[in-house]
Amino acid sequence: MLTLGLICVLQYMLHIYQLSAASLETEWCLREVEDLKGDLRHVQKDNTLSRLENSILREFVSQTEIEKALDFLIRRFVPAPEDGFGAYLLREEDRDGDPRFVVH
């Protein structure tokens, strides 16, 4: 009778250990899923931004005149150009002496 009771207690302890291990694994999996959801959101934002940039660049490059291209860019980026808009394009040289442009 004592042996049967000891076996039941050991089985119960094993069951509790397995539940604890399963609970820890479930928590780890849920954290991993949340991290992956965050990564997916970032990838989707990057994808959307890349498509927008490609669309704008394609339209800008397809213009035959620079005035039309600049007008397109202003219409694309400035919601109400009649209220006023200004940008300064500063030409600088980097460490290698290559020109780079900075918009202010």
Biopython code that builds the backbone (N, CA, C, O; Angstrom):
import numpy as np
from Bio.PDB.StructureBuilder import StructureBuilder

atoms = [
    (1, "MET", "N", (0.822, -1.188, 0.000)),
    (1, "MET", "CA", (0.000, 0.000, 0.000)),
    (1, "MET", "C", (0.870, 1.259, 0.000)),
    (1, "MET", "O", (0.554, 2.232, -0.685)),
    (2, "LEU", "N", (1.944, 1.244, 0.751)),
    (2, "LEU", "CA", (2.865, 2.373, 0.800)),
    (2, "LEU", "C", (3.512, 2.596, -0.562)),
    (2, "LEU", "O", (3.695, 3.737, -0.985)),
    (3, "THR", "N", (3.851, 1.527, -1.237)),
    (3, "THR", "CA", (4.472, 1.620, -2.552)),
    (3, "THR", "C", (3.513, 2.263, -3.549)),
    (3, "THR", "O", (3.923, 3.099, -4.354)),
    (4, "LEU", "N", (2.256, 1.885, -3.501)),
    (4, "LEU", "CA", (1.252, 2.441, -4.398)),
    (4, "LEU", "C", (1.081, 3.947, -4.141)),
    (4, "LEU", "O", (0.960, 4.728, -5.085)),
    (5, "GLY", "N", (1.073, 4.337, -2.902)),
    (5, "GLY", "CA", (0.973, 5.757, -2.542)),
    (5, "GLY", "C", (2.185, 6.533, -3.014)),
    (5, "GLY", "O", (2.050, 7.654, -3.505)),
    (6, "LEU", "N", (3.377, 5.950, -2.872)),
    (6, "LEU", "CA", (4.605, 6.601, -3.317)),
    (6, "LEU", "C", (4.608, 6.773, -4.844)),
    (6, "LEU", "O", (5.037, 7.809, -5.353)),
    (7, "ILE", "N", (4.132, 5.766, -5.562)),
    (7, "ILE", "CA", (4.046, 5.853, -7.025)),
    (7, "ILE", "C", (3.079, 6.963, -7.436)),
    (7, "ILE", "O", (3.357, 7.711, -8.373)),
    (8, "CYS", "N", (1.958, 7.073, -6.747)),
    (8, "CYS", "CA", (0.983, 8.132, -7.060)),
    (8, "CYS", "C", (1.579, 9.514, -6.819)),
    (8, "CYS", "O", (1.381, 10.422, -7.626)),
    (9, "VAL", "N", (2.307, 9.682, -5.718)),
    (9, "VAL", "CA", (2.935, 10.970, -5.411)),
    (9, "VAL", "C", (3.992, 11.307, -6.456)),
    (9, "VAL", "O", (4.077, 12.455, -6.891)),
    (10, "LEU", "N", (4.796, 10.335, -6.866)),
    (10, "LEU", "CA", (5.817, 10.573, -7.880)),
    (10, "LEU", "C", (5.182, 10.929, -9.235)),
    (10, "LEU", "O", (5.679, 11.807, -9.940)),
    (11, "GLN", "N", (4.101, 10.257, -9.589)),
    (11, "GLN", "CA", (3.409, 10.575, -10.837)),
    (11, "GLN", "C", (2.824, 11.989, -10.781)),
    (11, "GLN", "O", (2.864, 12.720, -11.770)),
    (12, "TYR", "N", (2.286, 12.367, -9.630)),
    (12, "TYR", "CA", (1.733, 13.701, -9.464)),
    (12, "TYR", "C", (2.843, 14.750, -9.604)),
    (12, "TYR", "O", (2.649, 15.768, -10.268)),
    (13, "MET", "N", (4.003, 14.509, -8.984)),
    (13, "MET", "CA", (5.129, 15.442, -9.073)),
    (13, "MET", "C", (5.635, 15.550, -10.515)),
    (13, "MET", "O", (5.976, 16.642, -10.971)),
    (14, "LEU", "N", (5.685, 14.433, -11.226)),
    (14, "LEU", "CA", (6.089, 14.443, -12.626)),
    (14, "LEU", "C", (5.086, 15.232, -13.464)),
    (14, "LEU", "O", (5.476, 15.986, -14.356)),
    (15, "HIS", "N", (3.807, 15.062, -13.181)),
    (15, "HIS", "CA", (2.757, 15.782, -13.891)),
    (15, "HIS", "C", (2.896, 17.289, -13.658)),
    (15, "HIS", "O", (2.790, 18.067, -14.606)),
    (16, "ILE", "N", (3.128, 17.708, -12.424)),
    (16, "ILE", "CA", (3.302, 19.128, -12.087)),
    (16, "ILE", "C", (4.536, 19.681, -12.795)),
    (16, "ILE", "O", (4.499, 20.805, -13.296)),
    (17, "TYR", "N", (5.621, 18.920, -12.846)),
    (17, "TYR", "CA", (6.842, 19.362, -13.525)),
    (17, "TYR", "C", (6.574, 19.552, -15.025)),
    (17, "TYR", "O", (7.010, 20.541, -15.614)),
    (18, "GLN", "N", (5.864, 18.615, -15.631)),
    (18, "GLN", "CA", (5.553, 18.708, -17.055)),
    (18, "GLN", "C", (4.654, 19.913, -17.340)),
    (18, "GLN", "O", (4.836, 20.592, -18.350)),
    (19, "LEU", "N", (3.692, 20.182, -16.464)),
    (19, "LEU", "CA", (2.841, 21.369, -16.631)),
    (19, "LEU", "C", (3.661, 22.649, -16.542)),
    (19, "LEU", "O", (3.449, 23.585, -17.313)),
    (20, "SER", "N", (4.590, 22.686, -15.606)),
    (20, "SER", "CA", (5.442, 23.858, -15.444)),
    (20, "SER", "C", (6.305, 24.070, -16.685)),
    (20, "SER", "O", (6.438, 25.193, -17.170)),
    (21, "ALA", "N", (6.889, 22.990, -17.194)),
    (21, "ALA", "CA", (7.726, 23.090, -18.392)),
    (21, "ALA", "C", (6.884, 23.534, -19.593)),
    (21, "ALA", "O", (7.334, 24.358, -20.388)),
    (22, "ALA", "N", (5.686, 23.003, -19.728)),
    (22, "ALA", "CA", (4.803, 23.386, -20.834)),
    (22, "ALA", "C", (4.400, 24.846, -20.712)),
    (22, "ALA", "O", (4.305, 25.550, -21.717)),
    (23, "SER", "N", (4.160, 25.310, -19.485)),
    (23, "SER", "CA", (3.791, 26.711, -19.262)),
    (23, "SER", "C", (4.945, 27.638, -19.654)),
    (23, "SER", "O", (4.723, 28.663, -20.299)),
    (24, "LEU", "N", (6.165, 27.286, -19.272)),
    (24, "LEU", "CA", (7.323, 28.098, -19.641)),
    (24, "LEU", "C", (7.525, 28.129, -21.157)),
    (24, "LEU", "O", (7.838, 29.176, -21.722)),
    (25, "GLU", "N", (7.346, 26.997, -21.802)),
    (25, "GLU", "CA", (7.490, 26.940, -23.248)),
    (25, "GLU", "C", (6.403, 27.768, -23.936)),
    (25, "GLU", "O", (6.669, 28.430, -24.939)),
    (26, "THR", "N", (5.195, 27.733, -23.406)),
    (26, "THR", "CA", (4.103, 28.532, -23.964)),
    (26, "THR", "C", (4.402, 30.018, -23.833)),
    (26, "THR", "O", (4.183, 30.778, -24.776)),
    (27, "GLU", "N", (4.898, 30.439, -22.678)),
    (27, "GLU", "CA", (5.249, 31.846, -22.480)),
    (27, "GLU", "C", (6.352, 32.261, -23.445)),
    (27, "GLU", "O", (6.296, 33.349, -24.018)),
    (28, "TRP", "N", (7.353, 31.407, -23.631)),
    (28, "TRP", "CA", (8.443, 31.703, -24.549)),
    (28, "TRP", "C", (7.905, 31.846, -25.975)),
    (28, "TRP", "O", (8.287, 32.766, -26.699)),
    (29, "CYS", "N", (7.020, 30.933, -26.370)),
    (29, "CYS", "CA", (6.440, 30.977, -27.717)),
    (29, "CYS", "C", (5.616, 32.248, -27.912)),
    (29, "CYS", "O", (5.673, 32.863, -28.977)),
    (30, "LEU", "N", (4.852, 32.646, -26.897)),
    (30, "LEU", "CA", (4.050, 33.866, -27.011)),
    (30, "LEU", "C", (4.929, 35.103, -27.147)),
    (30, "LEU", "O", (4.618, 36.005, -27.926)),
    (31, "ARG", "N", (6.033, 35.151, -26.388)),
    (31, "ARG", "CA", (6.969, 36.274, -26.522)),
    (31, "ARG", "C", (7.592, 36.287, -27.919)),
    (31, "ARG", "O", (7.752, 37.341, -28.534)),
    (32, "GLU", "N", (7.935, 35.114, -28.396)),
    (32, "GLU", "CA", (8.525, 35.013, -29.735)),
    (32, "GLU", "C", (7.534, 35.481, -30.808)),
    (32, "GLU", "O", (7.918, 36.173, -31.750)),
    (33, "VAL", "N", (6.278, 35.107, -30.665)),
    (33, "VAL", "CA", (5.248, 35.527, -31.618)),
    (33, "VAL", "C", (5.081, 37.045, -31.573)),
    (33, "VAL", "O", (4.952, 37.672, -32.624)),
    (34, "GLU", "N", (5.079, 37.647, -30.393)),
    (34, "GLU", "CA", (4.956, 39.103, -30.283)),
    (34, "GLU", "C", (6.142, 39.796, -30.933)),
    (34, "GLU", "O", (5.971, 40.805, -31.617)),
    (35, "ASP", "N", (7.348, 39.263, -30.726)),
    (35, "ASP", "CA", (8.530, 39.839, -31.373)),
    (35, "ASP", "C", (8.414, 39.744, -32.891)),
    (35, "ASP", "O", (8.749, 40.691, -33.603)),
    (36, "LEU", "N", (7.947, 38.620, -33.379)),
    (36, "LEU", "CA", (7.790, 38.442, -34.823)),
    (36, "LEU", "C", (6.716, 39.356, -35.393)),
    (36, "LEU", "O", (6.842, 39.848, -36.515)),
    (37, "LYS", "N", (5.647, 39.584, -34.611)),
    (37, "LYS", "CA", (4.614, 40.527, -35.065)),
    (37, "LYS", "C", (5.200, 41.926, -35.208)),
    (37, "LYS", "O", (4.912, 42.633, -36.173)),
    (38, "GLY", "N", (6.024, 42.321, -34.240)),
    (38, "GLY", "CA", (6.683, 43.626, -34.322)),
    (38, "GLY", "C", (7.597, 43.713, -35.529)),
    (38, "GLY", "O", (7.612, 44.726, -36.228)),
    (39, "ASP", "N", (8.365, 42.650, -35.783)),
    (39, "ASP", "CA", (9.232, 42.628, -36.958)),
    (39, "ASP", "C", (8.412, 42.714, -38.240)),
    (39, "ASP", "O", (8.797, 43.409, -39.180)),
    (40, "LEU", "N", (7.295, 42.016, -38.279)),
    (40, "LEU", "CA", (6.429, 42.047, -39.463)),
    (40, "LEU", "C", (5.877, 43.442, -39.702)),
    (40, "LEU", "O", (5.804, 43.893, -40.845)),
    (41, "ARG", "N", (5.484, 44.135, -38.626)),
    (41, "ARG", "CA", (4.983, 45.504, -38.787)),
    (41, "ARG", "C", (6.069, 46.409, -39.378)),
    (41, "ARG", "O", (5.794, 47.229, -40.254)),
    (42, "HIS", "N", (7.309, 46.251, -38.888)),
    (42, "HIS", "CA", (8.404, 47.065, -39.423)),
    (42, "HIS", "C", (8.659, 46.756, -40.897)),
    (42, "HIS", "O", (8.887, 47.664, -41.696)),
    (43, "VAL", "N", (8.621, 45.492, -41.246)),
    (43, "VAL", "CA", (8.836, 45.109, -42.641)),
    (43, "VAL", "C", (7.719, 45.657, -43.519)),
    (43, "VAL", "O", (7.974, 46.128, -44.627)),
    (44, "GLN", "N", (6.484, 45.600, -43.031)),
    (44, "GLN", "CA", (5.363, 46.126, -43.810)),
    (44, "GLN", "C", (5.490, 47.636, -43.997)),
    (44, "GLN", "O", (5.211, 48.156, -45.077)),
    (45, "LYS", "N", (5.913, 48.342, -42.943)),
    (45, "LYS", "CA", (6.110, 49.791, -43.073)),
    (45, "LYS", "C", (7.212, 50.099, -44.074)),
    (45, "LYS", "O", (7.071, 50.994, -44.906)),
    (46, "ASP", "N", (8.318, 49.349, -43.990)),
    (46, "ASP", "CA", (9.414, 49.552, -44.934)),
    (46, "ASP", "C", (8.968, 49.263, -46.359)),
    (46, "ASP", "O", (9.339, 49.984, -47.285)),
    (47, "ASN", "N", (8.175, 48.214, -46.539)),
    (47, "ASN", "CA", (7.675, 47.852, -47.862)),
    (47, "ASN", "C", (6.777, 48.955, -48.418)),
    (47, "ASN", "O", (6.896, 49.332, -49.584)),
    (48, "THR", "N", (5.886, 49.466, -47.586)),
    (48, "THR", "CA", (4.990, 50.544, -48.015)),
    (48, "THR", "C", (5.786, 51.792, -48.387)),
    (48, "THR", "O", (5.522, 52.431, -49.406)),
    (49, "LEU", "N", (6.756, 52.127, -47.555)),
    (49, "LEU", "CA", (7.589, 53.301, -47.829)),
    (49, "LEU", "C", (8.394, 53.115, -49.111)),
    (49, "LEU", "O", (8.525, 54.052, -49.899)),
    (50, "SER", "N", (8.931, 51.925, -49.326)),
    (50, "SER", "CA", (9.697, 51.659, -50.550)),
    (50, "SER", "C", (8.822, 51.774, -51.790)),
    (50, "SER", "O", (9.247, 52.321, -52.808)),
    (51, "ARG", "N", (7.605, 51.261, -51.704)),
    (51, "ARG", "CA", (6.695, 51.386, -52.853)),
    (51, "ARG", "C", (6.357, 52.842, -53.145)),
    (51, "ARG", "O", (6.297, 53.254, -54.303)),
    (52, "LEU", "N", (6.136, 53.623, -52.080)),
    (52, "LEU", "CA", (5.852, 55.050, -52.259)),
    (52, "LEU", "C", (7.050, 55.764, -52.882)),
    (52, "LEU", "O", (6.897, 56.559, -53.810)),
    (53, "GLU", "N", (8.240, 55.475, -52.364)),
    (53, "GLU", "CA", (9.442, 56.096, -52.915)),
    (53, "GLU", "C", (9.629, 55.715, -54.376)),
    (53, "GLU", "O", (9.954, 56.566, -55.204)),
    (54, "ASN", "N", (9.427, 54.453, -54.695)),
    (54, "ASN", "CA", (9.575, 54.016, -56.087)),
    (54, "ASN", "C", (8.564, 54.696, -57.003)),
    (54, "ASN", "O", (8.889, 55.080, -58.126)),
    (55, "SER", "N", (7.352, 54.838, -56.517)),
    (55, "SER", "CA", (6.314, 55.510, -57.306)),
    (55, "SER", "C", (6.689, 56.960, -57.566)),
    (55, "SER", "O", (6.588, 57.444, -58.693)),
    (56, "ILE", "N", (7.119, 57.645, -56.525)),
    (56, "ILE", "CA", (7.485, 59.060, -56.671)),
    (56, "ILE", "C", (8.707, 59.205, -57.569)),
    (56, "ILE", "O", (8.748, 60.088, -58.425)),
    (57, "LEU", "N", (9.699, 58.345, -57.377)),
    (57, "LEU", "CA", (10.901, 58.415, -58.202)),
    (57, "LEU", "C", (10.598, 58.124, -59.667)),
    (57, "LEU", "O", (11.123, 58.792, -60.558)),
    (58, "ARG", "N", (9.756, 57.130, -59.915)),
    (58, "ARG", "CA", (9.382, 56.799, -61.294)),
    (58, "ARG", "C", (8.687, 57.989, -61.962)),
    (58, "ARG", "O", (8.978, 58.319, -63.111)),
    (59, "GLU", "N", (7.769, 58.627, -61.235)),
    (59, "GLU", "CA", (7.056, 59.776, -61.792)),
    (59, "GLU", "C", (8.002, 60.949, -62.003)),
    (59, "GLU", "O", (7.898, 61.657, -63.005)),
    (60, "PHE", "N", (8.927, 61.162, -61.066)),
    (60, "PHE", "CA", (9.882, 62.264, -61.172)),
    (60, "PHE", "C", (10.805, 62.065, -62.371)),
    (60, "PHE", "O", (11.048, 63.000, -63.134)),
    (61, "VAL", "N", (11.313, 60.860, -62.534)),
    (61, "VAL", "CA", (12.254, 60.580, -63.619)),
    (61, "VAL", "C", (11.569, 60.606, -64.979)),
    (61, "VAL", "O", (12.196, 60.930, -65.987)),
    (62, "SER", "N", (10.293, 60.268, -65.008)),
    (62, "SER", "CA", (9.593, 60.214, -66.296)),
    (62, "SER", "C", (9.261, 61.599, -66.847)),
    (62, "SER", "O", (8.880, 61.722, -68.011)),
    (63, "GLN", "N", (9.397, 62.632, -66.037)),
    (63, "GLN", "CA", (9.113, 63.989, -66.514)),
    (63, "GLN", "C", (10.204, 64.435, -67.492)),
    (63, "GLN", "O", (11.382, 64.131, -67.306)),
    (64, "THR", "N", (9.798, 65.145, -68.515)),
    (64, "THR", "CA", (10.757, 65.593, -69.529)),
    (64, "THR", "C", (11.408, 66.917, -69.185)),
    (64, "THR", "O", (12.500, 67.220, -69.666)),
    (65, "GLU", "N", (10.746, 67.704, -68.356)),
    (65, "GLU", "CA", (11.290, 69.013, -67.988)),
    (65, "GLU", "C", (11.460, 69.075, -66.475)),
    (65, "GLU", "O", (10.647, 68.542, -65.720)),
    (66, "ILE", "N", (12.523, 69.732, -66.055)),
    (66, "ILE", "CA", (12.821, 69.807, -64.626)),
    (66, "ILE", "C", (11.745, 70.579, -63.878)),
    (66, "ILE", "O", (11.446, 70.260, -62.728)),
    (67, "GLU", "N", (11.156, 71.595, -64.518)),
    (67, "GLU", "CA", (10.107, 72.368, -63.853)),
    (67, "GLU", "C", (8.894, 71.489, -63.542)),
    (67, "GLU", "O", (8.307, 71.580, -62.463)),
    (68, "LYS", "N", (8.533, 70.646, -64.494)),
    (68, "LYS", "CA", (7.408, 69.734, -64.270)),
    (68, "LYS", "C", (7.739, 68.725, -63.170)),
    (68, "LYS", "O", (6.891, 68.383, -62.346)),
    (69, "ALA", "N", (8.972, 68.262, -63.175)),
    (69, "ALA", "CA", (9.383, 67.292, -62.158)),
    (69, "ALA", "C", (9.348, 67.915, -60.762)),
    (69, "ALA", "O", (8.857, 67.300, -59.815)),
    (70, "LEU", "N", (9.868, 69.131, -60.639)),
    (70, "LEU", "CA", (9.846, 69.806, -59.338)),
    (70, "LEU", "C", (8.420, 70.130, -58.912)),
    (70, "LEU", "O", (8.081, 70.014, -57.734)),
    (71, "ASP", "N", (7.590, 70.532, -59.857)),
    (71, "ASP", "CA", (6.183, 70.799, -59.548)),
    (71, "ASP", "C", (5.509, 69.527, -59.041)),
    (71, "ASP", "O", (4.720, 69.563, -58.096)),
    (72, "PHE", "N", (5.826, 68.413, -59.677)),
    (72, "PHE", "CA", (5.265, 67.128, -59.223)),
    (72, "PHE", "C", (5.705, 66.812, -57.798)),
    (72, "PHE", "O", (4.891, 66.412, -56.966)),
    (73, "LEU", "N", (6.995, 66.992, -57.518)),
    (73, "LEU", "CA", (7.489, 66.702, -56.164)),
    (73, "LEU", "C", (6.810, 67.585, -55.123)),
    (73, "LEU", "O", (6.433, 67.112, -54.051)),
    (74, "ILE", "N", (6.658, 68.849, -55.437)),
    (74, "ILE", "CA", (6.015, 69.758, -54.484)),
    (74, "ILE", "C", (4.563, 69.350, -54.261)),
    (74, "ILE", "O", (4.089, 69.332, -53.125)),
    (75, "ARG", "N", (3.848, 69.019, -55.351)),
    (75, "ARG", "CA", (2.457, 68.574, -55.194)),
    (75, "ARG", "C", (2.373, 67.286, -54.382)),
    (75, "ARG", "O", (1.406, 67.083, -53.647)),
    (76, "ARG", "N", (3.374, 66.413, -54.505)),
    (76, "ARG", "CA", (3.363, 65.120, -53.812)),
    (76, "ARG", "C", (3.649, 65.260, -52.322)),
    (76, "ARG", "O", (3.058, 64.562, -51.498)),
    (77, "PHE", "N", (4.578, 66.185, -51.980)),
    (77, "PHE", "CA", (5.023, 66.268, -50.590)),
    (77, "PHE", "C", (4.400, 67.403, -49.793)),
    (77, "PHE", "O", (4.376, 67.350, -48.563)),
    (78, "VAL", "N", (3.904, 68.409, -50.457)),
    (78, "VAL", "CA", (3.330, 69.551, -49.743)),
    (78, "VAL", "C", (1.822, 69.491, -49.925)),
    (78, "VAL", "O", (1.333, 69.614, -51.048)),
    (79, "PRO", "N", (1.070, 69.304, -48.830)),
    (79, "PRO", "CA", (-0.371, 69.151, -48.967)),
    (79, "PRO", "C", (-1.079, 70.399, -49.477)),
    (79, "PRO", "O", (-2.057, 70.292, -50.217)),
    (80, "ALA", "N", (-0.601, 71.578, -49.093)),
    (80, "ALA", "CA", (-1.256, 72.820, -49.518)),
    (80, "ALA", "C", (-0.184, 73.828, -49.937)),
    (80, "ALA", "O", (0.171, 74.695, -49.139)),
    (81, "PRO", "N", (0.344, 73.741, -51.163)),
    (81, "PRO", "CA", (1.422, 74.653, -51.570)),
    (81, "PRO", "C", (0.971, 76.109, -51.663)),
    (81, "PRO", "O", (1.801, 77.018, -51.628)),
    (82, "GLU", "N", (-0.341, 76.337, -51.781)),
    (82, "GLU", "CA", (-0.812, 77.729, -51.839)),
    (82, "GLU", "C", (-0.630, 78.448, -50.503)),
    (82, "GLU", "O", (-0.650, 79.679, -50.460)),
    (83, "ASP", "N", (-0.453, 77.696, -49.406)),
    (83, "ASP", "CA", (-0.205, 78.309, -48.103)),
    (83, "ASP", "C", (1.254, 78.694, -47.922)),
    (83, "ASP", "O", (1.599, 79.393, -46.970)),
    (84, "GLY", "N", (2.093, 78.252, -48.810)),
    (84, "GLY", "CA", (3.506, 78.588, -48.730)),
    (84, "GLY", "C", (4.356, 77.356, -48.519)),
    (84, "GLY", "O", (3.964, 76.407, -47.839)),
    (85, "PHE", "N", (5.509, 77.396, -49.110)),
    (85, "PHE", "CA", (6.424, 76.280, -48.989)),
    (85, "PHE", "C", (7.819, 76.795, -49.292)),
    (85, "PHE", "O", (8.011, 77.603, -50.201)),
    (86, "GLY", "N", (8.779, 76.328, -48.535)),
    (86, "GLY", "CA", (10.158, 76.720, -48.801)),
    (86, "GLY", "C", (11.093, 75.587, -48.446)),
    (86, "GLY", "O", (10.870, 74.849, -47.486)),
    (87, "ALA", "N", (12.134, 75.463, -49.229)),
    (87, "ALA", "CA", (13.160, 74.459, -48.966)),
    (87, "ALA", "C", (14.488, 75.020, -49.435)),
    (87, "ALA", "O", (14.562, 75.679, -50.473)),
    (88, "TYR", "N", (15.520, 74.762, -48.681)),
    (88, "TYR", "CA", (16.861, 75.161, -49.054)),
    (88, "TYR", "C", (17.646, 73.907, -49.378)),
    (88, "TYR", "O", (17.673, 72.955, -48.598)),
    (89, "LEU", "N", (18.273, 73.916, -50.517)),
    (89, "LEU", "CA", (19.089, 72.791, -50.936)),
    (89, "LEU", "C", (20.538, 73.219, -50.785)),
    (89, "LEU", "O", (21.024, 74.063, -51.538)),
    (90, "LEU", "N", (21.222, 72.642, -49.821)),
    (90, "LEU", "CA", (22.599, 72.998, -49.506)),
    (90, "LEU", "C", (23.531, 71.947, -50.087)),
    (90, "LEU", "O", (23.366, 70.752, -49.841)),
    (91, "ARG", "N", (24.501, 72.396, -50.851)),
    (91, "ARG", "CA", (25.485, 71.475, -51.427)),
    (91, "ARG", "C", (26.708, 71.470, -50.535)),
    (91, "ARG", "O", (27.329, 72.506, -50.299)),
    (92, "GLU", "N", (27.049, 70.281, -50.040)),
    (92, "GLU", "CA", (28.220, 70.107, -49.185)),
    (92, "GLU", "C", (29.103, 69.032, -49.783)),
    (92, "GLU", "O", (28.680, 68.271, -50.653)),
    (93, "GLU", "N", (30.328, 68.980, -49.307)),
    (93, "GLU", "CA", (31.218, 67.905, -49.720)),
    (93, "GLU", "C", (31.496, 67.024, -48.512)),
    (93, "GLU", "O", (31.725, 67.517, -47.407)),
    (94, "ASP", "N", (31.473, 65.714, -48.738)),
    (94, "ASP", "CA", (31.769, 64.807, -47.638)),
    (94, "ASP", "C", (33.286, 64.667, -47.484)),
    (94, "ASP", "O", (34.039, 65.393, -48.133)),
    (95, "ARG", "N", (33.734, 63.761, -46.651)),
    (95, "ARG", "CA", (35.165, 63.613, -46.365)),
    (95, "ARG", "C", (35.975, 63.252, -47.610)),
    (95, "ARG", "O", (37.142, 63.625, -47.729)),
    (96, "ASP", "N", (35.355, 62.531, -48.527)),
    (96, "ASP", "CA", (36.052, 62.118, -49.747)),
    (96, "ASP", "C", (36.029, 63.198, -50.821)),
    (96, "ASP", "O", (36.628, 63.026, -51.883)),
    (97, "GLY", "N", (35.359, 64.288, -50.562)),
    (97, "GLY", "CA", (35.252, 65.356, -51.544)),
    (97, "GLY", "C", (34.090, 65.194, -52.505)),
    (97, "GLY", "O", (33.934, 65.982, -53.438)),
    (98, "ASP", "N", (33.271, 64.171, -52.279)),
    (98, "ASP", "CA", (32.110, 63.955, -53.133)),
    (98, "ASP", "C", (30.989, 64.900, -52.716)),
    (98, "ASP", "O", (30.764, 65.116, -51.525)),
    (99, "PRO", "N", (30.286, 65.462, -53.695)),
    (99, "PRO", "CA", (29.194, 66.372, -53.335)),
    (99, "PRO", "C", (28.001, 65.617, -52.764)),
    (99, "PRO", "O", (27.703, 64.495, -53.172)),
    (100, "ARG", "N", (27.331, 66.249, -51.821)),
    (100, "ARG", "CA", (26.075, 65.716, -51.294)),
    (100, "ARG", "C", (25.174, 66.910, -51.053)),
    (100, "ARG", "O", (25.632, 68.019, -50.776)),
    (101, "PHE", "N", (23.878, 66.652, -51.165)),
    (101, "PHE", "CA", (22.909, 67.722, -51.023)),
    (101, "PHE", "C", (22.080, 67.489, -49.771)),
    (101, "PHE", "O", (21.656, 66.369, -49.487)),
    (102, "VAL", "N", (21.858, 68.557, -49.033)),
    (102, "VAL", "CA", (21.074, 68.503, -47.801)),
    (102, "VAL", "C", (19.914, 69.472, -47.956)),
    (102, "VAL", "O", (20.105, 70.628, -48.333)),
    (103, "VAL", "N", (18.704, 68.994, -47.661)),
    (103, "VAL", "CA", (17.521, 69.849, -47.741)),
    (103, "VAL", "C", (17.234, 70.406, -46.359)),
    (103, "VAL", "O", (17.154, 69.667, -45.378)),
    (104, "HIS", "N", (17.082, 71.719, -46.300)),
    (104, "HIS", "CA", (16.745, 72.386, -45.030)),
    (104, "HIS", "C", (15.385, 73.038, -45.155)),
    (104, "HIS", "O", (14.905, 73.655, -44.204)),
]
sb = StructureBuilder()
sb.init_structure("model")
sb.init_model(0)
sb.init_chain("A")
sb.init_seg("    ")
for serial, (resi, resn, name, xyz) in enumerate(atoms, 1):
    if name == "N":
        sb.init_residue(resn, " ", resi, " ")
    sb.init_atom(name, np.array(xyz, "f"), 0.0, 1.0, " ", f" {name:<3s}", serial, name[0])
structure = sb.get_structure()
